[in-house]
Amino acid sequence: MKKAVFALIALTFTLAGCAPEVGSKAWCADMKEKPKGDWTANEAGDFAKHCLFSDDD
């Protein structure tokens, strides 16, 4: 039982490390490729904040 719990925790951390950080250039590029209808409200807000209105030019 302990091995199964440990494996589940390890899998969770492994999968969480695969997505780019919100607001990064890679994340903005991924969001531009993702269909707009599949965006969540949080993703849309983060995209506007970090990709459209950012001062990092």
N, C-alpha and C positions, 0 to 999 in steps of 0.2 A: 504494500500500500504506500509506503514512504517513497519507493522508487517511482511509482506512478505520479505522485504529487510533485516530486522533484522534476520529473520529465515534463509535466505540464507547465510548471513555472519556467523551466529552461526554454521551452517552446515559445511561451508568451514573450519572453525577453528577446529571443532571436527574431521573431516576427516584428516586434516593435522597432527593432533596429534597422529594418529594411526600408522604411519610408523616409523620404527626405524631411528635414526640419521645416516646419511651417514658416514661410517667409523667405526661405532660401531661394536662390536662383533656380535650382533644380525643382523645387516645389512649385514655383511660379510656372515653369515650363510644363510640368506635369498637369497643372490645372488648366493651362491653355489648350492642352490636347484632350482633356476630359470633356465630354458633352455637358453643356451648361445645365441641361435638365437633370443631370445626376449630381449636381452640387448641393450640399446642405447649406442652410442659412449661415452657419458658422464659417464654412469654407468660402462662401461668397464675401462675407465681411472681411475675413483674413486676406483674401485675394485683393480686395479693394485697398485695404490698409497697407499691405506689404508690397504689392506688385504694381498698383496703379498710382498710389499717392505717396510712395516712398521717396526719400530724398537721396537715395543711393544711386547716383548716375555715374 
